[in-house]
Amino acid sequence: MKLWHKVFLYTFLLFEVVFTSSSFYMMQHNFKQNLEKEIERGLTEQRVIGSGMQSNWGYLNYKNQDLDINQEFSKNLLLNSSKEYTWDFLRRNSQQYTQYFDKKRVFIEILDEKNQTVYTSFSQKFDGSRKELEAPLSGKRSYIIRDIAKHSYLFVTSKLTLDDKTFKLSYIRDISDVYSDKSSQYSLFIKMNIMITIILALGLYVLIWYLTRSIRSLIKSTQTIVDGDYSQRVHDKSRDEIGILAQNFNLMAVAVEERIGELERVAKNKQDFIDCITHELKTPLTSIIGYADFLRSTKYNEEIFFKDRKSTRLNSSHLYDI
């Protein structure tokens, strides 16, 4: 794999990892914030409803009037605080409070201590356990999020005390929009990521190919020098690292070319010297070789040869006597 291919691949993968991770983190962070806002809103509105009902009940007992219910019911309630009147009071107040909220998203449910339904505007059937109903009897307020019929609901439950009677007030809010927004964000992210990936891939491919043109030119020059053309140079006037590398490469090519030229001159001088020596030695050697061949191949008189040798020995002995 070529260098610019590696740069393209690693850069692309790094961007995808960082972009995808940061995008998922932001979407998850936004989802948690929106969910926390919905929970806080549900807790606040549930507290307002419970406090309002207790205030209305106390107002009936001590002032003998209630703006939310008729006077006849108020007098009967003060005289006889039976189960029927208490339940009727809770139903009337619950109906009035539901008018202040979006009836498609907010519901009120009131149960007695035995979890018998006093009033409910929530029509969805749910057969699972109601863990949030256990905490109110101990004086704690609890909430839970559960999925019912492809919708997500927030259940906030607390204890509601009217004189000596205890009830469980549940505030139910449809928070499906929070989860649908999360799904929409994921879907939008996937579409955007596909578009960004295509644009980024094309842009990086062209950009990296353009930026690495000097490296390709440098590779071509090195191949030319390897083939024996030491006059090859890289023409790159940029001032970045590649430009500095090209300048150093040109300096190296000059040094190599000069060294190769010097070695060629030395080799030529040696060859000229050998040629001259060979020529100078060739003439006497030829004579010697010819004379030796002449002596080897020429016939001679043995009597004259031995006579000459004998006279030569006598002359030598006379020389020694003197």
N, C-alpha and C positions, 0 to 999 in steps of 0.2 A: 504494500500500500504506500502510495506516495505521501510526502510530507503534507502537502496542502489538502489531500484527502483526509489525513488524520486530524489536521487542524479543524477542518470543516465538521467532521464527525464528532470530535470531542467538544467543540464549541456548541454544536447543536444539542448534544445530549446534556451538557451542563445547563444550557438555557432551559431546556424542557424540565429538568429536575427542579431547578430553582423556581421557574415560573409556575409549574404545577403545584409544588409544595406551598409556595407563598399564596397562591390563589385559593387552594383548599383551606389553608389556615385562615385567610380573611373571610371566606364564606362561613366556615365553622364559627369564627369569632362573631360575625354579624348574626348568625343564627342564635348563638347563646345569648347575645345582648337582647335580641328581639324576644326570645323566650323569657328571659329574666324580666323584661318590661311587662310582658303579659302576666307573668306570675305576680309581680308586684302590684299590678293594676287589679288583678283578681283578689289579692289579699286586702287591698285597700277598700275596694267596693264591698267585699264581704263584711268587713269590719263596719263600714258605714250602714249597711243593711241591718246587721245585728244590733248596733247601737241605736238606730232609729226605731226598731221594733221595741226595744226595752224602754226607750224614752216615751213612746206612744202608750205603752202599757202603764207606766208610772203616771203619765198624765191623766189617763182614764181613772186611775184609782184615787188620785188626790185632787183633781180639778173637776171631775165628773163631766168631762166633755172631751171630745176628740174630733178634730177637723176631718179625719180620714174616714170615720164611720158615723152612722146616724145616732142621734141622742137616745132613741129608744133602746138600741143595742148597748149603749154606754151605761144606761141605768140598770139594765138587766145584768150586765157584767159586774157592776159594783155590788149588786145585791147577791149574786150567785156566781162565783168564779168556778163553775163546774168545768168539766172536761169539754163539754159541747161548746160553751161560750169561748173558752180559751182557744179551741181549735178554730172556731169561726173567726176570732180576732186575727189569728195567724194567717188564715186564708185571705182575709180582706186586705191585710197589710202587704202580704206577698204579692197579690194581684196589683196593688197600687205601685209597689216598687218595680215590678217588671215593666211597667209602662215607661219608666225612665231609661230603660236599656233597649238594645236591639233584640227584639223577641226571637230573631233567628240565630242569635249567638249567645245570649245570656239567659240562664234558667235558674230558678230557685227551687230548692227542695227542703222540706222541713219534716223531720222524723221525731217520734217520741223516744223515750228511753229504751223501749223494746223494739225500736227500728220499725214501728208502724208508720205508714205514710200519713202525715197530716195535710201536707200540700206539696204538689210538685207540678212544675210546668215543663219538665223534661220528659219527653215521650219516647226516647230511645230505650229499648229493652237491653238490660245488662244482667247476665246471669253469674258473673264472676264475684269474687269476694270483695267486700267493701272495707279495706283496711283503714281507710281514712276515718271511718266511723268509730274506731276504737279509741283514738286519742281524745276526742272532745269530752268524754266522760271524766277524764283525769284533769280537765281544765286546760288542755293544750289544743292548739289549732294546727291542723295538718292539711297538706294538699298532696294531690297525686294527679299524674297525667296518664290517661288511658285512651286507647283507640277503640272506637265503637262505630261499626258500620262505615268504615273508610274515613272516619272523622276522628280528630284528636280533641279531647275535652280536658279542661283543667277543673278538678274538683277541689274546692276549698271548704273545709268543714270546721265548725267550732261549736261550743256549747252555748245555747241560748236559754237563759234562766228568766222565768216569769213568776215572781213570788217564790213558791215552793215547788214549782213545776220546772222540769228540765227537758229541753228539746235539743235536737241537733240540726243546726242550720247549715245547709250546703249551698254554696255558690258554684254554679257550673257555667263554664265559658268555653265556647268553641274556638280553639286556637289552631284550627287546621290551616289557616292562612300562613302561619309562621312556617309550618312544614312544607306547604306548597311553594312558598317563596324560596325555601331552601332547595327544593327540587328544581324550581325554575332557574335558580342561579347555577346549579350544577349543569342543567341542560344548556344554558347560555354559555357557560364556561367551555363545554365540550365543543360547541360550534365555533366559538372564538378561538379556541386552541387549535382547531383544524385549520382555520384561516391563517392564523399567525404562524403556524408551523409551515404552511406552504410558502407564505411570503418570506419567512425567515430563511427557509432552506434555499430558495432561489437567490435571495439577497446575499447570504453567506457564500454560496457557491461562486457567484460572480465576483464578489468582493475579495475573497481569499485567492481565487484564481488570478485576479488582477494584481494583488499585492505580492504574490509569489512569482511574478514573471521574471524578476531579477534572478531568483534561484534557478529557474529553468534556463535562463541565459548563461548562468555560471556553470551549470551542468553541461550544457552544450560546448562551452569553451574548454572545459576540462577534457571532454571526449576528443575534441580537436587536438589538444596538446598531447593526449595519450597516443593519438595516431601519428605524431611526429611534427606537427605544425606548431612550433614554439613561438610563432609571431602572433598567435591569437590573443586578443584582449577583450575584456568585458566592458561594455559601454553602459555604465550606470552612474548617473550624476546625483542620485539621491543622497541625503545626509543621514539616513537611518543606519541600522546595524547592517542591513544588506548592502548598502552603498559602501560602508567602511570595509566590509568583507570583500566586495568587488575591487576596491582600491588595493587592499592587501594582496588579493589574488593577482592583480596586474603587476605589482611589485615583485611578487614571487615568480611570475612568469618571466619578467625581465631578468631576474637573477638566474633563473634556470637556463634561459636562452643564452645569457653571457657565459655561463659555466659550460654549457654544451658547446658553444663556439670555441671556447678556450681548449676544451678537451679535443675538439676536432683539429684545431691548429697544432696541438702537441702531437696528436696521432699522425698528422700529415708530415710534420718535421721528422718524426721518427722514421716514417716510411721513406722520406727523401734521403735520410742518412743511410738507411739500409740499402737503398738503390745505388747510392754513390759508392759505398763500400763494396757492394757486389760488383759494380762496374770496374772499380780499381783492382780488385783481386782477380777478376776474370782473365785479364791479359796475361800476367805471369803464370798463373795456374794453368792456363791453356798451353803455354810454352813448355812448362814442366811436364804436364801430362803428355804432350806430344813427344817430347824427348824421351820420357820414360817408355812410352809405347814403342818409340823407334828402337831403343835399346832392347826391349823385350822381343821385338819381332825381327831384328836384323841378325843375319848369320855372321860368324866370325871364325878365324883360324886359331885353333887351340894351341898349336905350336908357337905361334907368334905371341899369343896371350900369356902362356906360361913363361916364355923367354923374357917378355917385358916385366912380368912380376918378379922374376929372379934378379934382373938388373936393378929393379927398384929396391929390392932388399939389400943388395950390395952397396948401393949408394947410401942407403940409410945407415949401414954399419960403419962406413967410412966417416960419415958425419959424426957418429958417436965417438970414434977413436980420436978424432981431432979434439 
